[in-house]
Amino acid sequence: MNSLRPAWVPAGIVGLTALGAWLFSLPAGLADLRMLGPYTLLGIAAVLSWWFNRGRTFVIAASLLGAFAALEVFPGKAGYTLLTVLVPLNVLLAMILVDRGARWGAGLTWLALLGIEAVLVAWAGRGALTAGGEGGILQHWALRSPPTPLIGRLVFAAAFAAAVIWRAWPDFKPLQVGNAGALAAFFIACEWARLPNTFAAFMAAAGAILIAAMLQESHRLAFRDELTGLPGRRALDERLRSLLGRYTVAMVDVDHFKQFNDTHGHDIGDQVLKLVAARLAEVGGGGIAYRYGGEEFSVLFPGVGLDEALPHLEALRAAVQVYRMAVRGEARPRKTDEGVKRRRDATLPPTKTLSVTVSIGAAEPDGERLRAPVQVVKAADEALYRAKQAGRNRVSK
């Protein structure tokens, strides 16, 4: 459920939009306001994605903004049919291709493609696809509405699968989930294209989803460590400022990590940090693990005194010590079934296993010398130094 948490925001926006479209409608005199929401939100999403250099999000926002504008200029079936194919096709291409950002050469390439598509929509909107009478090519079974044509639905499905399975699963980061959510909102808008207010509402919802996803992603990058997935030092500082009453801070350091890095390489060092972080995330006693920096971590016990926290820290130290880490080498296959087959081959070298230990220093506020959180952290750091001086792989207070 935690991995699906980023999906709550787009799902909530779509749900509220559906409820609003069902319960409310704009009076005839305010009908022009329906254009304001999509233009504003999609425009902001396009600008932010360009500013943050998020290539896939920029493609989605620019495509949706262009589609909404094109359908205002060419409201007929021809433009609608073409856009229900071109927009998800753009998303599909963006998901398949490597994301090279929204600025510089990559952004110009996408803008050139969108310009070509605008010419196609204008050409179709002037009646090119209906030539020959009785609707022309639009009467083909693959292009015939209701309301989204079959070929459009197929491209929608392929793009959504690429956005969710290829790019979002299994981590489900906010930006990838937001991209998929915006595409889903556009599909719903196309299904209700005959109702201008509903269509505009879901186009605005797509823009809101993209904006929310970029804000969530920015918050995640600022407060969560990318390598280990743990909250970062900034998150720890904010939590410390909010604490009242007693608490315990523990500083955790991987023993001899520099020598380990020099011996085995930085790639394996990164794997070790991730595996140690996974053990820290399982600490008991209400502890919360943070990546403090480098090979140093921190564990915060809100509302828990030092004597209560020490057994949990000792259990944590022991868990790291006995844990044997299977290190992924360069030739190790990424797929489980392939790995099983290769492990049966006696000619291949065995999987490398490594183990590390950690030293831990802990402190709590004492009401006199240690009052401010920064003083408690410094005291925990001094306790960590004593643990290292005493021989490492131990807990000190």
PEQUI-V597862 format. One record per pair of residues at least 12 apart in sequence whose ideal C-beta (glycine too) atoms are under 6 Angstrom apart, sorted by sequence separation. I is the first residue (numbers start at 1). J is the second residue. D is the distance in Angstrom with one decimal. If there is no record, write none. Layout:
i = [I	I]
j = [J	J]
d = [D	D]
//
This chain:
i = [49	223	287	288	189	363	383	188	189	287	383	46	286	45	46	67	163	164	283	363	163	185	280	363	286	362	42	46	285	361	67	185	186	363	185	362	42	361	42	160	361	63	159	182	285	326	327	361	63	182	285	326	327	181	182	284	359	283	324	325	359	38	59	60	86	156	178	324	178	283	359	59	178	360	361	362	321	357	56	175	257	320	82	174	279	254	279	317	79	82	148	174	175	56	148	174	253	317	55	58	147	55	79	228	252	55	78	79	147	228	55	78	230	251	313	53	66	53	228	250	313	53	275	55	59	70	74	78	249	50	62	49	248	236	247	248	271	306	81	248	306	230	231	232	233	243	246	268	305	230	233	230	248	81	236	228	250	84	85	89	92	225	85	88	92	95	81	84	88	91	95	85	92	88	95	95	317	314	313	272	91	254	255	254	255	84	252	253	252	250	251	250	80	248	249	248	60	57	60	64	56	249	249	251	250	251	249	253	240	251	68	255	64	61	57	38	45	34	41	38	42	45	6	34	38	41	45	48	37	41	44	4	6	10	3	7	6	10	14	26	25	21	21	17	17	17	14	13	13	13	10	9]
j = [61	235	299	300	202	376	396	202	203	301	397	61	301	61	62	83	179	180	299	379	180	202	297	380	304	380	61	65	304	380	87	205	206	383	206	383	64	383	65	183	384	87	183	206	309	351	352	387	90	209	312	353	354	209	210	312	387	312	353	354	388	68	90	91	117	187	209	355	210	316	392	94	213	395	396	397	357	393	94	213	295	358	121	213	319	295	320	358	121	124	190	216	217	99	191	217	296	360	99	102	191	100	124	273	297	101	124	125	193	274	102	125	277	298	360	101	114	102	277	299	362	103	325	106	110	121	125	129	300	102	114	102	301	290	302	304	327	362	138	306	364	289	290	291	292	302	305	327	364	290	293	291	309	143	298	291	313	148	151	155	158	291	152	155	159	162	149	152	156	159	163	155	162	159	166	167	395	395	395	356	183	356	357	358	359	190	358	359	360	360	361	362	193	362	363	364	179	179	182	186	179	376	377	380	380	381	380	384	373	384	203	392	206	210	210	200	207	197	204	203	207	210	172	200	204	207	211	214	204	208	211	172	174	178	172	177	177	181	185	197	197	198	201	201	202	205	205	205	208	209	209	212]
d = [5.3	4.3	4.7	5.0	3.6	5.3	4.6	5.0	5.1	5.0	5.5	4.1	5.9	4.0	5.1	4.6	5.4	5.0	5.7	3.7	3.9	5.0	5.6	4.2	5.8	5.6	5.8	5.6	6.0	5.0	5.2	4.6	5.2	5.8	4.0	5.9	5.4	3.0	4.1	5.7	3.0	4.8	6.0	4.2	5.9	5.1	4.7	5.4	4.6	4.8	3.7	5.5	5.6	4.5	5.0	4.7	4.2	5.9	4.8	5.2	5.1	5.0	5.6	5.8	5.1	5.2	5.3	5.5	5.7	5.0	4.9	4.2	2.2	4.5	5.1	5.1	5.1	3.9	4.5	5.1	3.9	5.0	5.5	5.0	5.4	4.2	5.2	5.9	5.2	4.9	4.8	3.6	4.2	5.4	5.9	4.7	5.0	5.7	4.4	3.7	5.9	5.9	5.8	6.0	4.2	4.8	4.2	4.4	5.5	5.4	4.9	5.8	5.2	5.6	5.2	4.3	5.7	5.3	3.6	4.3	5.9	5.4	4.8	5.8	5.5	4.7	2.9	4.5	5.8	4.6	5.9	5.7	4.1	4.3	5.2	5.4	5.8	6.0	6.0	5.0	4.1	5.4	5.0	5.5	5.4	6.0	5.3	5.3	5.9	5.8	6.0	4.5	4.1	5.7	5.7	5.1	5.5	5.2	5.9	5.3	5.5	3.8	4.9	4.4	4.0	3.8	5.6	3.6	4.5	4.2	5.4	5.7	5.7	4.2	5.9	5.4	5.7	5.3	5.0	6.0	5.5	5.7	4.7	5.7	5.8	5.2	5.2	5.3	5.1	5.5	5.0	4.1	6.0	5.8	5.9	4.8	5.7	5.9	5.4	5.8	5.8	5.1	5.5	4.5	6.0	5.1	4.7	5.8	3.7	4.4	5.1	4.5	5.4	5.4	5.9	5.4	4.8	5.4	5.1	4.0	3.9	3.9	5.4	4.0	4.6	2.9	5.2	5.4	3.6	5.3	5.9	6.0	4.3	5.9	5.0	5.2	4.3	2.8	5.7	5.6	5.8	4.6	5.0	5.2	5.8	4.1	6.0	5.2	5.3	5.3	4.5	5.1]
//
